[in-house]
Amino acid sequence: MSTTLAKRLEVVQPSATLAVSARAAALKAQGKTVYGFGVGEPDFNTPAHICEAAKAAIDKGAHRYTAVSGTPELKKAIAEDSVRRRGVPCEPSQIVVGVGAKHVLFNLALALYEPGDEVVIPAPYWVSYPEQVRLCGAEPVIVETREEDGFRVSANMLKNALSPRTKAVILCTPSNPTGSAYPEAEMRAICEVMADTDAWLIVDEIYASLVYDGFKHVSALTLSRARERVIVVDGVSKTYAMTGWRIGWSITPPHVAKVLDIVQSQSTTNATAIAQAAAVAALTGTQEPVEAMRKRFESRRNLIVERLNAIPGVKCRTPEGAFYAFADFRALLGKQGLANDLDIAKYLLEESGCAAVPGSAFGAPGYLRFSYATSEETIEAGLAAARAAVEKLG
Ligand SMILES: Cc1ncc(COP(=O)(O)O)c(C=O)c1O
């Protein structure tokens, strides 16, 4: 008999992004001004026609369990959306809808990773990728990328990281936390490398609609000659400002979808019926609100990158997509006892009210991630306060 906790938890870290927002919330509760650049979710409301569809679904009786992998209407809408955006066939039998893309990635981890497996993840990475791999007893293999290379892994770097134990490679484009996105030629080269292996290429495309300056996102599913080993993860959270509705999905070969269905049938069963109806409206209704939000994000990106680069010692590349600016704060290290990016994030929060996330949470020490999914006023005032705090360091 034993009441010890499972050993698998010893290797898992809590979400650092949420830790910063908790501290920011505590300061706010004390009446301090806080500029929240921490959590990554659009500050816009879900478009009205999507909310109306959810209300109508309640009235029409969407009160019961649905099929585990999603309602036929939603899977059809996702398949059609994928064909439109990726230009390759996609059938409802390839789709499993989960409770957000994070849950979908977790289902995938349970279905694919075992002790002894390696999963290649370029850094800076989204915090959940390595933790989910570890939770399944597998080993994340982190490949460091450089800012000069746009924080992107090259086909060659990837090749060198592969081993006979590689089970999967996870790419995120556009990326959380850097906002970098893979141009078509680079993604094609990566797909070529992966096509000659028998490992999975998992692409997280949750930010694919949020690209700027005319950048063209081209899916690995479109480019690969080994589509049977490409897995796409996507969802409505970021594109449609629907983080709270919790709808995401995977597109996999049908035999994998069947296994994911089994995994999910033993945990959440289905995603909420009402939220699924809302997601149908999101995918099949007007896309005008998406374009309006994208434009706002683009102008905020321009503003925040300019303001970050105006802070003495701070450098920030212009990201192609998502809603994050990933800034190099290493020039501040050593000033007034600031030993690492955690110290810098804490200093900025306490001194200026700016809540950004330390880069070490994403495998990139010395950097800070600023989410610009917040108002222009917050960006203006917060970055002015951050600048003043940095100038105080001398
Ligand atoms: C890269 C990336 N993938 C997946 C997710 C999860 O999104 P969802 O809200 O659909 O769970 C996030 C959310 O922050 C993300 O940044």
The ligand as a MOL file (V3000), in Angstrom:
LIG
                    3D

  0  0  0     0  0            999 V3000
M  V30 BEGIN CTAB
M  V30 COUNTS 16 16 0 0 0
M  V30 BEGIN ATOM
M  V30 1 C 1.5500 26.6960 -29.8330 0
M  V30 2 C 0.2750 26.4130 -29.1700 0
M  V30 3 N -0.3330 25.2500 -29.4090 0
M  V30 4 C -1.4900 24.9340 -28.8150 0
M  V30 5 C -2.0830 25.7960 -27.9260 0
M  V30 6 C -3.3580 25.3570 -27.2470 0
M  V30 7 O -4.4700 25.9690 -27.7180 0
M  V30 8 P -5.9190 25.5290 -27.2120 0
M  V30 9 O -6.5230 26.7370 -26.5960 0
M  V30 10 O -6.6360 25.1040 -28.4560 0
M  V30 11 O -5.7450 24.4070 -26.2490 0
M  V30 12 C -1.4940 27.0160 -27.6330 0
M  V30 13 C -2.1010 27.9270 -26.6480 0
M  V30 14 O -1.4800 28.7570 -26.0540 0
M  V30 15 C -0.2920 27.3410 -28.2880 0
M  V30 16 O 0.3230 28.4960 -28.0500 0
M  V30 END ATOM
M  V30 BEGIN BOND
M  V30 1 1 1 2
M  V30 2 1 2 3
M  V30 3 2 2 15
M  V30 4 2 3 4
M  V30 5 1 4 5
M  V30 6 1 5 6
M  V30 7 2 5 12
M  V30 8 1 6 7
M  V30 9 1 7 8
M  V30 10 2 8 9
M  V30 11 1 8 10
M  V30 12 1 8 11
M  V30 13 1 12 13
M  V30 14 1 12 15
M  V30 15 2 13 14
M  V30 16 1 15 16
M  V30 END BOND
M  V30 END CTAB
M  END
